[in-house]
Each structure stands twice: as structure tokens, then as C-alpha cells.
Amino acid sequence: MKIICGTDFTANAAIGTTVAAALAGRLRDRLLLVHALAGGGQGAVSPAVMHSLFASLHAELAEEARRLTQHCTDIVLHLLTGSPDGAIIDKVESSETRLVVLSSQGRLGSKHRLLGGVAERVAESCPVPTLVVRQDEPFIQWVRGQRPLKVLCAYDFSATADAALAYLHELRHVGPCEIVVAQVDSPWEEKSRLGIPGPLPLAANPPEVQTVLQRDLKEKVASVLGDPGARLRVESGLGRPDARLIEIAKEEQADAIVTGEHQWHGLDRLWHVSTSRALLHYAPMSVLVVPAAAGTVPGPIPAVTRVLAAVDFSELSGHVVAHACGLPRPGGVPRLLHVVHPCELPHGEYETGPRTAHSKALHTHHVGACTDQLWALIPAGAAARGLTVEVETVEHRNPADGICQAVERFGANVICLGTHRRSGWSEAMQGAVAQAVMKRSTRPLFVVHPPSP
């Protein structure tokens, strides 16, 4: 494997090359030390002057390599022409390159090209992780085994965040790490996603929302990292999350922030707000940017412990519940759910005018009757399998939305739904809820058809 590092021979660049050499030496990788001459030196310059310039730059590159031999002895020099970011990316072979290392500021390959822009372009295009270094001492001490590296992983349940979280395994191969996984959420969005009643929060998450987010983050980190060693922080924030993430990193005295990268290209970069780009600009500590493809590792076999079964009390409901109780492993928790319209009354009636005390009482009685029906659907053998079956009746005007919100609150591993084998308009009506849930939820969906006649 190899590590690629760009330099422009400035003091800031020396910070990045030192870290790159230390990492390469610790991992027994080859270090590719790259300098790019922007523009290729073309213009009204004689061949003799160009030859002298290249000889001078090669001598500087060799001198830098000699300085780095105290950390790594396998160093290869590359003196290239063209844009610095393009020259670095051209040297990346994703199957053989472990990491690209750059310093946070300086002028790589040009006296007028700030490395901050180069680092951003490399991170947003490179198929392997890019480490932008601001301080070298924490990494040197970490590589030498003198102390753990303090890492803050920015997480938001996206595919790129999964890649960043998975890449922490690679850091642990270098040395011990103190890991904090931080999620910064929008309290308004989370309240809406979970369907939590009550007034809109101004800043902090309501307790019900905070509990769900902490549960989900704990389960995700445990499934990816495989141990409970990481500390978790779930914070609410208004506006963009990068500012709060930087504050958390400062509070935790983190040496580096690890973040995922969508790698938008072209006009997409204008329409999508990039947290990683903001962290590269404003974070005072080093930033490790991980593209989605770089952090994928074979995950553990999912453990199905919580199954939500949505039933409508049709003739298919018993089959749905039976399958829902057969999916989780012993000790699991199936939850039976029925969604009631807020104006629904017994016997299929609906309130049409202003709510009265009598209609409210009828509705409350109807909700209780639905809950009793759910209890009656529990199979006799559920307890023998060690299952703890729960029931829930929720009120919502849209059944699919009510199901999806209940799924998120429950943290279901699998959603179990029934659909009827009918054609034409009847099939469209009966399958509409299942189709809507399938489109809106990212969780696995188990669809139960009626038994063959």
C-alpha cells in the first residue's frame, strides 16, 4: 500500500509531509512525495532555464525526503506538471492507495495557489480518504504509541457517515483512539419525523426525541465498530451542523474530525450544502474526509429484535401478525400497530361537524376497542418463543405516515405489512399503504400475501 503526500516546500507543507511519513513508516507503506509545477512551466522560457528549474525542484524534493527518513525509509519522489490537485489525484490508485495527506494551508505548486483550495478539491474528488493536517504533534505521538488519538466522528445516518464511521477501524490499526461520535440534528425535523406531539421545540430536543436518537446512534455505532468504546453525543442545533460540530470537537479537545464526503460534481456542488467542505474551511483541528466507497466494510449479520406489524383488522391481519412473531429471534419484541383516523368512530363512521363531548367519548372508546383487538391477535405461541409482544394504536390522517413515524419511534429492524391479491382499482386501494411505506421508509419491509386458495 502507499500514502500520497503533496508538498510545496513551505513550513506548513512540512507539517503534512511529517505526518504522512510517520503514518507510512508505522503501517510499512510506501510514501509518494509529490510536487506539481502548475502550468508545466510553459511559456517564454528557454529549455535551459526549464532544465535548471526542474533540477532545483528535484533537489528540494530530495532534501525533503532525506528529512523524512527518520520516519519512513521507503519514499518515492514525483515531480509533476499541471494543477496540484489533478497531479495528486492522477497518482491515486484506489486499490493500492491507503490515504492522501495534505497540509491545511500553503501554496502547493504555485506561489499564488492556496493549498486550502487544493485540499478541498482533492477531498471532493479523490476515491480514497484525504487527511488535511493542521498540527503534526498529536499524530507523531500517536504513531509512536505515546498517547491515543482523540477523534470526533461526525455522523448523520447517511451512507457517507456510515463510511466515516467504518473507517475508524483503519485508524485503530495505527494505534489506540479515543472516539466520540457526534450527531447534530434539527429538533423540528426530528420531531416531525418521529411524529412526537406537542409544541415545536426552539432549541433542545424534546426528551422523547432525544431518547430515540440516542438509542439509534448507540445501536448504529455498536453494529459498525463492534464495541462500546466510543462515547456518543447527540446535540440539537439550528442552521448548519458544521458550526456545532466544531464546537463539540473543541469541547472534546479532538485532534481530528472524521467526516464523510458525498463528492458532488459540477452544478451539484452548488445545490448541496457540504458539511465536510465547511469543516475543511473552519475547523481548527485536522480533518479526515472519507468518500463513501472508502469506508465500506463487511457488516455484521443484522439481528432482528424489533418488528413492527401494521394491521388493519382485515382477514389478512392474523397472517401478518403470525409472520411478525416469526421474524425476530427469541427474546425479540414484535409490536402490533393500528392507525386510527382522528375523526374515526365505531362501525366505520366519521365525525363530520364540530367535535362534541359525545363524539370524543365515542372516538376514545373506539381507540380502546382497537387496542383490545390488537391484544386478541397475539398468537398463543409467542410467549413460548420468548417474545414480548407490544401493541400500539396511533391516530393519524395518513396511514402510511402514521406507520412510518411509529416505525422510527420504535426503531424497528423490519416492517411487516399485508397486501391483498386483487386487481384493478381494488388492488390500487389495498396496496397504496404498502407502496407508500416502501417509498418513505429506508427500513426492510416484509410483505405478507394472503395464503393461496
N, C-alpha and C positions, 0 to 999 in steps of 0.2 A: 504494500500500500504506500501511498505518497501523500504528503501535505504540500500544498502550494502556497507560497507567500510572495506578495509583491512588495517592492521597496523602491523608494526614490532617494535613498541615502541620507534622509534627514533624521534628526533626533527622534521625531515622532515615529517614523518608519522603523527605526531600530527597536522600538518597543514591540511592534508586531513581529519582526523577524526573530527577536529573542524568544518570545512565546512560541512561535512556530517551531523553532529549533528544539526547544525544551520538550514540546509535545512529540515531535518526531523522534527524538532520542529516547523518550520514555516508551513509546509504542514500537520502537525499532522500525520506523518508517523512513522512506527517502524524502528528503526535503528538496523541493524545486524552488529555487530562489530566482524570482523573475523581475526584470526591469524592462519597461517598454518605453521606447523613444517615440513620443507622439508625432504623427505626421511622417514618420520614417526618415526624418532629416532631409526630405526632398526640397528642392528649391535652387536658388542661385548659389550653390555651394559646390566647390571643386571636389573631385574624388579624393584628393589628398587630405582635405580638411575633414571629409566624412570618415575617412580611414582613421585619422587621428582621434576624432570624436569617439568612434566606436572602441578604439583601443583604450581610451581613457575611461569610458564607462565600464568596459570589461574589467579593467584593473580595479575600479571601485567595487564592482560586484565580487571580485575575487577577494578583496580585502575584507568585505563584509562576511564572506563565507569563512575566512580564517578566524574572524572574531567569534563566529558561532560554533566552531568546532569543539568548544568546551561543553556544548550541549548536545551536538549531533555531528557525527563524522561522515554520514552519507548525504552529501549535498551536491546537487547538480545545478549549474548556472545556466540561465536562459536570458540572453539579451535579444529583445524583440523590437519590432517596429509596429506602429499602429496605436489605436486607442488603448489605454491601460486596461480598462475593464474587458474589452474584447480580447486583448492578448492573454489575460488571465483565464477567461472562460474557454478560450481555444485550447488551453493546455489541460483542461479538466476532462478526464475520462471517468465517468461516474462509477464504473466497475472497479477502478483502481485508485481513485482519489478519495481519501477519507475526509479532507477538510481543506477549505481555503481560509487563510488568515491574512487580515489587513489591519493596519493601524487606523485609529479613528480620525486622524487629520494629517495633513501634509500635502505634498504635491507629487503624485506618482507619475513619472514620465514626462511631466511638463511643469515649467515654472509658474504656470497660471491655471493649472487644473487641480482643484481641491480634491483630496482623497475622499472626503465625505461623500461627494457625488459619485466617485468611483465605487466606493463601498456599497452605496445604495444600489447602483446599477448591477453590481456583481451579485449582491444578495437577492435581487429580484429576478435574476436570470440563471444563476448557477444551479445545476442539478444536484449539487452536494451542499452541506451546511457551510455557512460563512461566519467566521468568528471575527468580529470587529473589536480590537483590543484598545482599551484606554489606559489600563495600568498593567504592568507586567509582573510586579512583585507577587500578587496573590497567586498567579499561575505558576511562577517559579517555585514558590514554597509548596504549593500543592503537588507539583510534579516530583519534588524531592521528598515528599512524604512528611513534610513538617507540619502541615495542617490541612484540614478538609477545605474544599472549595465551597463557598456559600453561593447557592444557585437559587434564583427565583424563576419559576416556570409560569409563564402567562397562559392561562387556559380558559377556553370558552365553549367547549364541547363541539368544536368544528373538526373537520378532517385534518386541517393544518395544525390545530392544537394537539390532536392525537399524535401527530408526527413529532412535535416538540417534546411531548411527554415521553414518548417511546425512546427518543434519542438520549434521554438521561441514562439509559443503560450504557451507552457508549462512554459517557463521562465517567461513569463508575469503573470502567475498565482502566482508566488512567489512575484514579485514586479515589479515596472516600469523598463523599459530597454531603453537605447539609442542604437538603432540598425543601423549599417552600413552594407549594403550588397555589397560585392566587387566581381567583376568578372575580372579575369586576362586572357586575350586572346592572341592568336598568331596572329599578324597582317597579316602574309602571309596566314594562314589558313582561316581567316575570309574573306579576300579579295577574295580568291578562292571560298569559299562557296557562297558568295553573287554575284560573277561574276562582280565585280567592275573593269572597265578598268583602265589602267594607269600603271605606273612603280610600281614594288614591293616596299612596304614600308620597311625602315630599322629598325624603332623602333615604332613610334607612328602610331595609326590607321589613315587612311585617313578620312577626315571629313564625307564622305558618310557612311563609315563603322561605325564610332563612333556614328552617329545619329541612325542607325538601332539597334546597340547593346544597346544603352541607352533606346530606345523605348521598345525593347523586355524585358529588365530587369525590367523596370518600370511596364509593364503590368503583368509580372510574379509575382513580389512582391506584387502588389495590389491585384491580384487574390488569393494569398495564405494567406497573412497577413490581408487583408481586410481593410487596412487603409494606408494613405500615410505618416505615421510617420517615416518610415525608410529612411535614406539617402542612395544614391546609388553612387558607384564608379566603373566606367568601365575603366580599365587600360590595356595597351598593355605591353607585356613582351616577351623577348626572352628566350628560355630554359624552365625550370620547373617553374610552377607558385608559388610554396610554398615560395620561397625567396621573391618575390614581395608581396605576401600576408602578410608575416611577417613585411615587411617594412610599408605596409599600416596600419597594426594593431598598429605599433609603432607610426605612424603619428597620428592616431586617439586616441592614449592612451587607447587602448582597454584593458579591464580586462580579456576578454576571447575571444578565437576564436571558433566558432561553425563550424564544418565541417562534411560532410557525409563520410561514410565508405563502400566500396564495399565488404569488408570481403572476400578477396580471400583466398583460402586454398591450401595447398600442393604446387605443382610446379607452380600453377597460380601466387603465390606471387613473383616468380622470373621473370615472364614475364610482370607483370603490375606494373607501377610506382604508388606508393601510396602517394598522397598529404597529407593525414591525418597522415601517418607514419612520413613523413618529418616534419610536424608541431609538432608532439609529440616530436621529437628529438630536434628541433632547436628553436621553439617559446619560448620567454622569459616569456610569459603570459600563463595563464591556457588555456587548450584546452578541448572542449566538443566534443566527437566523437559520431555521431548518425548513427546507422545502418539503412538501407533503410526501414526495416519493422517498425521501432520505430517512424518515423516521419509522417506516413500516417494519414491524417485526411480527412473526407469527404469534398471534394472541392465544390466550388460554381458551379451552372449550367453554362456551358460556354456560353458566349454571342457571337453570330455570327454577327460580324460587318463588316468583310472584307472577301470577297470571290473572289478567282481568277479563272476565267473561261478560259481555254486554248482551242482555236478553230482552226480548220484547213480549214475552209470555205467549208466543205463538206455539204451534205444535212442535217446532224445532228447538225450543228453549231447553228441553231436557237433554237433547243430544249435545248442545253447546256446553252445558254445564258439565256433563259427563266427560267430554274431552278436556275441558278446562281443569278438571280434577285429575285427569290422567297425565297432563303435561309436566307439572312440577315434580321435582324429586321429593322423597319422603321428608317431612318437616317443612314443606313449602306452604305458601299462603295463596290459595285462589280467592279472588274477590268477585262476587256476583254483583253486576251493576244493572240498574234500570233507570232510564232517563224519562222523567215526567215533565210534560209541558207545565209552565207556571199557572196556566188557566185551566188545566185539565181537572175534570170532575169524575166521579164514579159513572160507570156504564157508558163511557165514551163521550159524555157531554163536555162542553167547554163554556167558561164564563164569557158572556158577550157584552155585558154592561159593567158599570162600576161595581167594584168588589164590595160585598156586604159581609156582615159578621157570619151570616148563614153560609154564604158561598166559601168563605175562608175555612169554616169548620168542615164543610164537605171536602174541600181540597186537602186539608190536613188529614182527614180520615182516609182519603184515597191514597195519600202518600204512605200512611201507615199500613194500609192493606197491601200495597205493592211490596213493601218491605217484608211483610209476613209471607207473601207469595215467594219471594226470593229465598227465605229460610226454608220453605217447603220444597224447593228444588234441589237442596243439597243431597247428594247420593248417600245411601246408608254406609257405603264402604269408605267414605272419605276419612273418617276418624281412624279406621284401621290402617290406612296408609300413612298416618301421622300428619295429616293435613289440618291446618287451621283455616277453615273457610269463613270468610267475612262477607257481609252484604252491605250494599250502599244504594240508596235511592237519591238521585240528584234531580234538581229542577233546571231545565234549560229549554229555550225555544227551539234550538237546533240540536237534534240528537247526536249528530257527528261531532259537533263542537263540545257538547257535554261529555261524550265518551273520551275525546282526546284530552280534555282538561283533567278528567278523572284519572286517565292513564298516567299523565305526568305527575299528578299529586301522589299517586300510588307507587310510581316508579316501576311499572310492570315490565317484566322481561319479555312477555308475549301478550298480544291482544287476541282474544278468541271471539269470533263473530260467526253468526249463521247467515246463510243466504239460500233462497228458495230456487228450485229448478223450474222456472216459469219463463214464458216467452212474452215478447211484445211489451205493452205498457205495464203489465203486472210485474214483469221482471225488472223493468226500469225503476219502478217504485220500490220494490223489495230490496233491490241491490244498491240503491242510492246511498244508504248509510255506510255500507261496507266499502263502496268505492270512495266515498268522501273521507272515511277514516284512513284508507290506504294512501290517499293523496296527501293528507295533512300530517300523518304521524310517521316518524322515522323508525319506529319500533317494529319488530317482527309481527306479522299478522297471520293467525291460524284461522282459516275459513272452513266452516263446517257446513256440508251439504246434507240435505235430508237423506235417510237411508233409501236404497233402491227398492222399488216396489216388488 
